[in-house]
Amino acid sequence: MSNAINYPLDRKLRMALVGGAGAAFIGRVHATAAQLDGRAELVAGVLSSNPEKARLAAPSFGIADARAYGSVGEMIESELALPEDQRIDFVSIATPNFTHYEIARASLEAGFDVFCDKPMTTTVQDADELVSVVEKTGAVFVLTHNYTGYPMIRQAREMVANGDIGEIQAVRSNYIQGWMCGLKPDPNPPRGGWKTDPAKAGSGSLGDVGTHAYNLICYVTGLTATEVSASLRTYQPGGQLDDYGQATIAFGDSQLGTITFSQISHGRLNDLSLEVDGTKGALLWRQEQPNELTVRRTGQATQIYERHPPAAYMNGSGRNACRIAGGHPEGFFEAFANIYNAGFDDIIRRASGGVCDKKTCYPNVYDGAAGVRFVQACQTSSNERGCWKSLLQLM
Ligand SMILES: NC(=O)c1ccc[n+]([C@@H]2O[C@H](COP(=O)([O-])OP(=O)(O)OC[C@H]3O[C@@H](n4cnc5c(N)ncnc54)[C@H](O)[C@@H]3O)[C@@H](O)[C@H]2O)c1
């Protein structure tokens, strides 16, 4: 058996996971989502920056001792030494922001495809460098902006593209959390301690959740953001990074967008919302009720589109993103798995000599670079009391 992948898939893709040990959040989600549809198997990993903890965590992910590595360098060297029909196909990166660049670059240059969490890097320079590496290697690079995988978001995107709500005029997205309320200083938190360290996180609520809102706006509307004016605040006593902020986004001289991101709003969990105002109607979606899409048209009763694959109102994009019948809630894992599936399709297509229009399949390295540029532009704008900053070129 060779390492070749035939289309349709005749074997499972072999996955390596970086991050996920201990109480880590998103590593376990990557492992679950990637394997949800039986198209990949987790066979290797570097689950922690601490080699001992990395190896100890491996059995709980089903990774054999021999492929539980203590560092990314060791993993790459050992995997490249394996016969091709055993070697990993892709690396999933679920580690703190400041580590993404080095891990992604090393993995791509070793010939592996990459699924990386957001924000892609902590500097625009590193983001642009990763774009070059992806272009040079031709590898598949997927950024897990997982909210774009929800069926009703895919439905909304196709409705907007079809003109169902007319010409877009304005768009609003908020990502409101409250986990910082009452947070006590802890020198050894069980997880996520890096999130409040400027050198390790690069930004606070802006990069952590604001980038999801920005990506969602761009994904659903298909508009190109040109400029941003932002104000960031730090309300948490002793905090060094933004924990609240808002950004106004211009799409050329026409449409306007706004984003509010918060981690200091009492009682709020993961309230990501998106509203799109068109000339013929308006859409509203909320991540905490992801199986519904609200459609409003002046003079008509408000319509709630439920995720229900056979319904005539469901379009192809929405229907194809569903797994089970309506009324049985689909959620975070399934949306995340839809991002993985789009990446797998592209890995297989590329292995079969095909070409993929990456802009339409999944959030890619260009979306990652756009997110990092958004973060930098918002920080610069806020430092200059909200001056408009270009999102189109390096500042
Ligand atoms: N897509 C999403 O919805 C989503 C949600 C949460 C976090 N994230 C992103 O995922 C990343 C991880 O966030 P988290 O909340 O899971 O963090 P976390 O602190 O809970 O977990 C980080 C994990 O990475 C491991 N780690 C750290 N450095 C490592 C290294 N060099 N090699 C191997 N393992 C290493 C840690 O031991 C830990 O297991 C961040 O970039 C974050 O922004 C994305």
The ligand as an SDF file (V2000), in Angstrom:
LIG
                    3D

 44 48  0  0  0  0  0  0  0  0999 V2000
  -11.8320   27.7000   17.4000 N   0  0  0  0  0  0  0  0  0  0  0  0
  -12.2850   27.9040   18.6110 C   0  0  0  0  0  0  0  0  0  0  0  0
  -13.4840   27.9600   18.8450 O   0  0  0  0  0  0  0  0  0  0  0  0
  -11.3120   28.0440   19.7410 C   0  0  0  0  0  0  0  0  0  0  0  0
  -11.7520   27.9520   21.0730 C   0  0  0  0  0  0  0  0  0  0  0  0
  -10.7900   28.0520   22.0930 C   0  0  0  0  0  0  0  0  0  0  0  0
   -9.4660   28.2600   21.7810 C   0  0  0  0  0  0  0  0  0  0  0  0
   -9.0800   28.3820   20.4740 N   0  0  0  0  0  0  0  0  0  0  0  0
   -7.6750   28.5810   20.1060 C   0  0  0  0  0  0  0  0  0  0  0  0
   -7.0170   27.3460   20.2960 O   0  0  0  0  0  0  0  0  0  0  0  0
   -5.7160   27.5370   20.8150 C   0  0  0  0  0  0  0  0  0  0  0  0
   -5.5770   26.7950   22.1550 C   0  0  0  0  0  0  0  0  0  0  0  0
   -6.5260   27.3220   23.0600 O   0  0  0  0  0  0  0  0  0  0  0  0
   -7.0130   26.4960   24.3410 P   0  0  0  0  0  0  0  0  0  0  0  0
   -8.1150   27.3180   24.9150 O   0  0  0  0  0  0  0  0  0  0  0  0
   -7.2720   25.0720   24.0140 O   0  0  0  0  0  0  0  0  0  0  0  0
   -5.7140   26.6120   25.2660 O   0  0  0  0  0  0  0  0  0  0  0  0
   -5.3870   25.7660   26.5660 P   0  0  0  0  0  0  0  0  0  0  0  0
   -4.4780   26.5730   27.3990 O   0  0  0  0  0  0  0  0  0  0  0  0
   -6.6500   25.2420   27.1650 O   0  0  0  0  0  0  0  0  0  0  0  0
   -4.5820   24.4900   25.9920 O   0  0  0  0  0  0  0  0  0  0  0  0
   -3.3460   24.6090   25.3260 C   0  0  0  0  0  0  0  0  0  0  0  0
   -2.7130   23.2430   25.1910 C   0  0  0  0  0  0  0  0  0  0  0  0
   -1.5450   23.3450   24.3870 O   0  0  0  0  0  0  0  0  0  0  0  0
   -0.4590   22.6680   25.0410 C   0  0  0  0  0  0  0  0  0  0  0  0
    0.7950   23.2870   24.5690 N   0  0  0  0  0  0  0  0  0  0  0  0
    1.2790   24.5140   24.8330 C   0  0  0  0  0  0  0  0  0  0  0  0
    2.4210   24.7320   24.1380 N   0  0  0  0  0  0  0  0  0  0  0  0
    2.6480   23.5890   23.4310 C   0  0  0  0  0  0  0  0  0  0  0  0
    3.6670   23.1710   22.5380 C   0  0  0  0  0  0  0  0  0  0  0  0
    4.6780   23.9840   22.2170 N   0  0  0  0  0  0  0  0  0  0  0  0
    3.6160   21.9190   22.0350 N   0  0  0  0  0  0  0  0  0  0  0  0
    2.6080   21.0900   22.3530 C   0  0  0  0  0  0  0  0  0  0  0  0
    1.5950   21.4350   23.1800 N   0  0  0  0  0  0  0  0  0  0  0  0
    1.6250   22.6680   23.7080 C   0  0  0  0  0  0  0  0  0  0  0  0
   -0.7470   22.8460   26.5180 C   0  0  0  0  0  0  0  0  0  0  0  0
   -0.0590   21.8980   27.3020 O   0  0  0  0  0  0  0  0  0  0  0  0
   -2.2620   22.6200   26.5260 C   0  0  0  0  0  0  0  0  0  0  0  0
   -2.5350   21.2480   26.5120 O   0  0  0  0  0  0  0  0  0  0  0  0
   -5.5340   29.0470   20.9200 C   0  0  0  0  0  0  0  0  0  0  0  0
   -4.8800   29.5200   19.7700 O   0  0  0  0  0  0  0  0  0  0  0  0
   -6.9430   29.5800   20.9780 C   0  0  0  0  0  0  0  0  0  0  0  0
   -7.0710   30.8970   20.4660 O   0  0  0  0  0  0  0  0  0  0  0  0
   -9.9810   28.2660   19.4700 C   0  0  0  0  0  0  0  0  0  0  0  0
  1  2  1  0
  2  3  2  0
  2  4  1  0
  4  5  1  0
  4 44  2  0
  5  6  2  0
  6  7  1  0
  7  8  2  0
  8  9  1  0
  8 44  1  0
  9 10  1  0
  9 42  1  0
 10 11  1  0
 11 12  1  0
 11 40  1  0
 12 13  1  0
 13 14  1  0
 14 15  2  0
 14 16  1  0
 14 17  1  0
 17 18  1  0
 18 19  2  0
 18 20  1  0
 18 21  1  0
 21 22  1  0
 22 23  1  0
 23 24  1  0
 23 38  1  0
 24 25  1  0
 25 26  1  0
 25 36  1  0
 26 27  1  0
 26 35  1  0
 27 28  2  0
 28 29  1  0
 29 30  1  0
 29 35  2  0
 30 31  1  0
 30 32  2  0
 32 33  1  0
 33 34  2  0
 34 35  1  0
 36 37  1  0
 36 38  1  0
 38 39  1  0
 40 41  1  0
 40 42  1  0
 42 43  1  0
M  CHG  2   8   1  16  -1
M  END
$$$$
